[in-house]
Amino acid sequence: MWLALNTVLLARLLEAMTVGQRPDIALYLACAKIAPSYLILYWLFQARFLDTWGLTAGILSLPVVLGYRGIVARRNHQVSEEGS
């Protein structure tokens, strides 16, 4: 999810720059967070005081929980049909 978001942000930035539009400052700021966040993540994985399995489990747990909640919410969602 993180990689997909970063790819979309960079694609929008490149698209705005090639079309000749001036990108918003919010797009610049969103793209500026990409490199430092990956450097921090790399540092965390290289740190001797941190368990890499725990870090990986923590990173992967958010999309798993969001996916599960989405499935449950969709299953509980009542769809009403027009005219019935």
Secondary structure as UniProt FT lines:
FT   HELIX           2..19
FT   HELIX           25..32
FT   HELIX           34..46
FT   TURN            48..49
FT   HELIX           52..76
FT   TURN            82..83
//
